[in-house]
Structures are given as C-alpha cells and as structure tokens.
Amino acid sequence: MIRTENLCKSYGKFEALKNLNLTVDKGTVYGFIGPNGAGKSTTMQILATLLKPTSGRAWVGNLDVVEQADEVRRIIGYMPDFFGVYDNLTSLEYLEFYAACYGIHKHLRRKIGLELLELVGLAEKQDTYVDSLSRGMKQRLGLARTLVHDPELLILDEPASGLDPRARIEFREILKELRVMGKTIMISSHILPELASLCDVIGVMDQGELVASGSVEEITAHARQGRTLEIRVLGGLEEAKEYLETSPQVLSVHLEQEKILAKVSGDESVQVELLSGLVSRNIPVVRFSETSMNIEDVFLQVTRDSQGGKEHESIAATVE
Ligand SMILES: Nc1ncnc2c1ncn2[C@@H]1O[C@H](COP(=O)(O)OP(=O)(O)OP(=O)(O)O)[C@@H](O)[C@H]1O
C-alpha cells in the first residue's frame, strides 16, 4: 500500500530524511515511532502529497505521490498533528462540510456524517458546536473527518498526543474497529507503548533514517541482542567486577549500590560461562539474572544504538 525508495528531504543543508526505504502492506496497522524531529511528520506529509521530496520516490497504492497526487488524495485520509476546527459549525455540519469538499452528493452528506459520528462515539454531539468539544472529542471528530470519502489508507500523525489515558483508550478502540473494516493505517507517535498493542508492524525512525522495523516482538528481540545481567554477590564485589570486565563477551560493567549490572553480547551460553567463572573464583553469588526490558526501554535502546552505540552511557533495562 505504501512504498518509498531512497526518499530524501532536505531543508536547506539539513537532511530531515536520508534515503528512507519503507514498505507498508495493505491491511496493516503500521506504527511509525521515533523521537521528536526524527522525520515522521516529514515522511507522512510527503505520502499525503503535501510536501515534495528532494529526491527519491514514494508510492501509495501504486500511485506516485508526486506525479499522481490527485489520485493519491482520493484514496488517503490524512490527519495532521495540528489541525484547525471551524467555529460556528456543529459536529455534523463540520463533517457535511468536508463531505462537500470531497464532492460527495448533497443527499448523502448527512447520512455519512451521522454514520461517522456514530463510529467515533460522538452521535450525541451532532448538534454541539465543534469549539465546545473536549480535546479528545475533537481528535475523534478529526478522525471522522479523514473518513468522509471512505479512504483505503489512513495517515494519522500523532493522533493521540495530548489526550488523557481514557481518551487514548477510546481512540485506540476506534482504530481497532477501522482495522477490522480493512483499512490500512499508518500512525505515528513518539511513545512506543501507545502503539505496541495496536500495530502489526512498527517502524522506528531516528534522525531521518529507519533504524528498525518489524513486529513488536522482532524489534524487542533486536534490542535485546545486548542483554543486561544483574548480579549480586555476598562478598568479593571488586573481584567479581574485575573478572567481568576482562571477559570478552562483557560489553560494560556498572556498579549500582550492591549489585553489578553487566551488559553482555551473545546468547545464554555466555551467561552459563560467566556464572561458572564467578563460582570457580569462589565469589559467593546470590543472584544472577537477566534484567527485563519494558517496551519503552526497547525504544530507547533501538534509537540509542542508531546513534553509535551510546548505550554504554547508561543502562536502559529496568530491573524488576
Ligand atoms: N519547514 C521546515 N524547515 C526546516 N526544518 C524543518 C522543517 N520541517 C521540519 N524540519 C526539521 O526536520 C526534522 C524532522 O522533522 P519532523 O517534523 O518530520 O519530525 P517528527 O519525527 O515528526 O518530530 P515530532 O515527533 O516532533 O513531530 C526536524 O529536525 C525539524 O526541525
């Protein structure tokens, strides 16, 4: 449904996108995550035909976003990160207005507006003025707006930002319904947990590049290639630290209060080797376990790795 090939966008000398190659299959919910300034909005604006790439190409449903921009617009619904709403219009009038913009016949506009208000849980607010809706309701109305022409692909730029937890959940539920309806959805956020439960595929952007992509499980596995071990000893702390520091599979060692946090490469056999090394030196080990990573840590790890392995500055894994 979406394909980009060596997509680049520069603002003056600044390269906001650097040879971006990504693919989103039809029917997929694609979570596009990355820290502020990573290039998510720039990519989405190019796909939505609002911005021209400096070089490279992008296609939506096999249509070139530059050469066939009008056709692309017919099959996408784009929700920008900030959008204006019109005063002096009720929720229903607002949707009818957008339906008119898309050339939908007069007789159908009200019906479509009412159906969409129902879908986004705003049926009771059809006569409420848009400017008096809460932020969460405005976001849902904004989503309804992107649907008036029944697009195949939704491009949603940080739709849940600024929403409270309840409103986020409500929003997520609506997206789940849209997924069941077979829509392809590309949704951005700088918060991975917000998307993890919703998306089939996650693409992680950092500094204009796609630094990881795959299912949440695949990305987690990728981030865990460097595991962190938590080791507690009853004595011989310095000796244990020294031994670990000289082991080739140990990437870094930190002391945190009474425990040692050792970042190691390799699989579980490395852990066996390190544990027997400690025991054979008569170091009284009372705890030797791998720390668990939560989804936020995974995100930090992946983006930090992309910046040249600065993970040694701190340990992202949480200790449960
Ligand atoms: N019109 C512009 N002129 C100059 N630089 C820009 C312009 N638009 C974006 N940029 C820069 O391009 C980079 C990517 O911006 P973009 O908005 O795509 O990031 P983002 O991942 O969407 O970030 P956020 O999560 O903060 O919305 C940023 O460094 C931004 O400052």
The ligand as an SDF file (V2000), in Angstrom:
LIG
                    3D

 31 33  0  0  0  0  0  0  0  0999 V2000
    9.8360   23.5340    7.2300 N   0  0  0  0  0  0  0  0  0  0  0  0
   10.9590   23.1490    7.8360 C   0  0  0  0  0  0  0  0  0  0  0  0
   12.0960   23.8720    7.7450 N   0  0  0  0  0  0  0  0  0  0  0  0
   13.2410   23.4650    8.3260 C   0  0  0  0  0  0  0  0  0  0  0  0
   13.3690   22.3310    9.0470 N   0  0  0  0  0  0  0  0  0  0  0  0
   12.2730   21.5780    9.1820 C   0  0  0  0  0  0  0  0  0  0  0  0
   11.0210   21.9350    8.5840 C   0  0  0  0  0  0  0  0  0  0  0  0
   10.1130   20.9670    8.8860 N   0  0  0  0  0  0  0  0  0  0  0  0
   10.7700   20.0510    9.6340 C   0  0  0  0  0  0  0  0  0  0  0  0
   12.0650   20.4200    9.8070 N   0  0  0  0  0  0  0  0  0  0  0  0
   13.0830   19.6640   10.5570 C   0  0  0  0  0  0  0  0  0  0  0  0
   13.1290   18.3470   10.0450 O   0  0  0  0  0  0  0  0  0  0  0  0
   13.3250   17.4080   11.1010 C   0  0  0  0  0  0  0  0  0  0  0  0
   12.2340   16.3690   11.0480 C   0  0  0  0  0  0  0  0  0  0  0  0
   11.0170   16.9730   11.4240 O   0  0  0  0  0  0  0  0  0  0  0  0
    9.6530   16.1660   11.5420 P   0  0  0  0  0  0  0  0  0  0  0  0
    8.5830   17.1480   11.8970 O   0  0  0  0  0  0  0  0  0  0  0  0
    9.4630   15.3600   10.3290 O   0  0  0  0  0  0  0  0  0  0  0  0
    9.9620   15.2050   12.7710 O   0  0  0  0  0  0  0  0  0  0  0  0
    8.9670   14.3050   13.6240 P   0  0  0  0  0  0  0  0  0  0  0  0
    9.6030   12.9740   13.7360 O   0  0  0  0  0  0  0  0  0  0  0  0
    7.6090   14.3650   13.0610 O   0  0  0  0  0  0  0  0  0  0  0  0
    9.0080   15.0130   15.0290 O   0  0  0  0  0  0  0  0  0  0  0  0
    7.8320   15.2870   16.1100 P   0  0  0  0  0  0  0  0  0  0  0  0
    7.6350   13.9950   16.8300 O   0  0  0  0  0  0  0  0  0  0  0  0
    8.4510   16.3230   16.9670 O   0  0  0  0  0  0  0  0  0  0  0  0
    6.6350   15.7770   15.3620 O   0  0  0  0  0  0  0  0  0  0  0  0
   13.3550   18.2190   12.3920 C   0  0  0  0  0  0  0  0  0  0  0  0
   14.6870   18.4250   12.7780 O   0  0  0  0  0  0  0  0  0  0  0  0
   12.7020   19.5240   12.0080 C   0  0  0  0  0  0  0  0  0  0  0  0
   13.2280   20.5870   12.7760 O   0  0  0  0  0  0  0  0  0  0  0  0
  1  2  1  0
  2  3  1  0
  2  7  2  0
  3  4  2  0
  4  5  1  0
  5  6  2  0
  6  7  1  0
  6 10  1  0
  7  8  1  0
  8  9  2  0
  9 10  1  0
 10 11  1  0
 11 12  1  0
 11 30  1  0
 12 13  1  0
 13 14  1  0
 13 28  1  0
 14 15  1  0
 15 16  1  0
 16 17  2  0
 16 18  1  0
 16 19  1  0
 19 20  1  0
 20 21  2  0
 20 22  1  0
 20 23  1  0
 23 24  1  0
 24 25  2  0
 24 26  1  0
 24 27  1  0
 28 29  1  0
 28 30  1  0
 30 31  1  0
M  END
$$$$
